[in-house]
Amino acid sequence: MNTENRETLYVKVRDLAGNDFVCPLDELRDPNSISDAEMENCVEDAVVGRYAGRLKIVDPVH
C-alpha cells in the first residue's frame, strides 16, 4: 500500500474586485485566470494568517 504524504501547495491569487485569496495550486488550471468553481476551494487571505505555519504558499508559474 502506498501511503505517500504529498504536501499541498497553495498560491495567492486576486479576484477582479481586488480581494486576495489563497488557493490549492494543484486544483487551478491557470493561477492568473480562476473560474468561480475553482474559487470555491480558496480561502480569504486574511483568514490564512491563523494557519500560516501549516500552509506552504508558493509563487505561481507564469
Secondary structure by P-SEA (a helix, b strand, c coil): ccccbbbbbbbbbbcccccccccccccccccccccccccccccccccccccccccccccccc
